[in-house]
Amino acid sequence: MPIPKHHLFVCGSFRANGEPQGVCHKKDSMSLLSYLQNEVQDRMLQGVEVSVTGCLNQCVKGPIIIDYPAGHVYGSITKEAIDAILDAIEEGRVAEEYLVT
């Protein structure tokens, strides 16, 4: 399997014991994960993979998406933010308004 150009990791707030806790989970990151997966499929984006992660320790700015290997960390994710991030990926740019600094 080739390395994706954009591997989008969504914080699921999972801890070592597997229990979801924390801000991202409470802000419904799992439904955002589902929305993101559907949008990637609907847009037929090539080179884009989506995964869920454990806690990313960015609770104040959550929900969080990391775009790897690009190194972009996006925060305060909503469906609108996901649309903007995917639009930016399609256009070869960064959705700067959602970047965590």
Backbone torsions as a table, in degrees:
resi	resn	phi	psi	omega
1	MET	NA	127.6	178.9
2	PRO	-69.9	152.2	177.1
3	ILE	-69.7	128.2	-179.2
4	PRO	-68.5	148.9	176.4
5	LYS	-69.2	-33.0	177.7
6	HIS	-134.4	112.4	173.1
7	HIS	-109.0	109.8	-175.2
8	LEU	-94.2	116.3	-179.7
9	PHE	-102.9	123.1	179.3
10	VAL	-102.8	129.1	179.4
11	CYS	-68.3	123.5	176.6
12	GLY	-104.1	2.8	177.2
13	SER	63.9	18.8	-178.9
14	PHE	-71.5	139.8	175.6
15	ARG	-100.8	176.9	-176.0
16	ALA	-57.0	-30.9	179.6
17	ASN	-83.2	0.4	177.7
18	GLY	90.7	-5.2	-178.7
19	GLU	-82.7	130.4	175.3
20	PRO	-76.6	126.7	176.4
21	GLN	-144.2	165.4	174.6
22	GLY	101.4	-179.5	-170.7
23	VAL	-69.9	-46.9	-175.6
24	CYS	-58.6	-45.1	178.5
25	HIS	-62.2	-43.4	-179.8
26	LYS	-66.9	-25.3	177.1
27	LYS	-93.8	21.6	170.6
28	ASP	67.1	40.2	-179.6
29	SER	-62.1	-26.4	-179.3
30	MET	-70.0	-35.3	175.7
31	SER	-73.2	-31.0	174.4
32	LEU	-66.8	-36.8	175.0
33	LEU	-58.7	-47.2	179.2
34	SER	-61.9	-43.5	178.3
35	TYR	-60.8	-45.2	179.7
36	LEU	-61.2	-45.8	179.0
37	GLN	-60.0	-43.9	179.7
38	ASN	-64.8	-41.1	179.9
39	GLU	-65.4	-41.1	178.0
40	VAL	-60.6	-42.7	178.6
41	GLN	-67.8	-45.8	-178.7
42	ASP	-61.7	-36.8	-179.8
43	ARG	-83.6	-6.4	-178.5
44	MET	51.9	46.3	-179.0
45	LEU	-74.1	122.3	177.3
46	GLN	-87.6	142.1	177.2
47	GLY	77.6	16.0	178.9
48	VAL	-121.9	122.3	176.6
49	GLU	-116.9	154.0	-179.8
50	VAL	-128.4	134.0	177.7
51	SER	-141.4	159.3	173.3
52	VAL	-103.2	148.4	-179.8
53	THR	-125.3	172.1	168.2
54	GLY	-73.9	-172.3	-178.4
55	CYS	-57.0	134.3	179.4
56	LEU	-102.5	6.8	176.8
57	ASN	57.7	37.6	176.1
58	GLN	-127.2	39.3	-170.1
59	CYS	-54.9	-38.6	-177.7
60	VAL	-62.5	-27.9	-175.1
61	LYS	-107.7	10.9	-174.1
62	GLY	-77.9	165.4	-5.3
63	PRO	-64.7	151.7	-174.7
64	ILE	-116.7	142.7	168.2
65	ILE	-126.6	132.3	173.5
66	ILE	-108.8	130.8	175.7
67	ASP	-100.3	106.5	-178.0
68	TYR	-110.6	140.6	4.9
69	PRO	-88.1	6.5	-178.3
70	ALA	-60.2	-30.1	177.5
71	GLY	87.3	14.9	179.3
72	HIS	-88.3	133.5	176.7
73	VAL	-114.0	119.6	-179.5
74	TYR	-107.6	139.5	-178.0
75	GLY	-127.4	171.3	-178.5
76	SER	53.6	48.3	-172.8
77	ILE	-72.4	134.6	173.1
78	THR	-132.8	177.5	175.0
79	LYS	-61.4	-37.9	178.6
80	GLU	-64.5	-38.6	177.5
81	ALA	-64.9	-41.9	178.0
82	ILE	-60.0	-44.1	177.8
83	ASP	-59.7	-43.2	-179.7
84	ALA	-66.3	-39.8	179.2
85	ILE	-65.0	-45.1	179.4
86	LEU	-68.2	-37.5	174.9
87	ASP	-59.0	-44.0	-179.7
88	ALA	-63.3	-42.4	177.7
89	ILE	-60.3	-44.7	179.6
90	GLU	-62.3	-32.3	-176.6
91	GLU	-94.3	1.3	178.3
92	GLY	72.7	31.6	179.5
93	ARG	-132.3	-174.2	-178.8
94	VAL	-113.5	139.7	176.2
95	ALA	-81.8	77.8	-171.0
96	GLU	-59.3	-29.3	-177.5
97	GLU	-66.7	-15.0	-179.9
98	TYR	-111.2	1.4	-179.4
99	LEU	-66.0	138.3	173.6
100	VAL	-88.4	128.1	-179.5
101	THR	-115.7	NA	NA
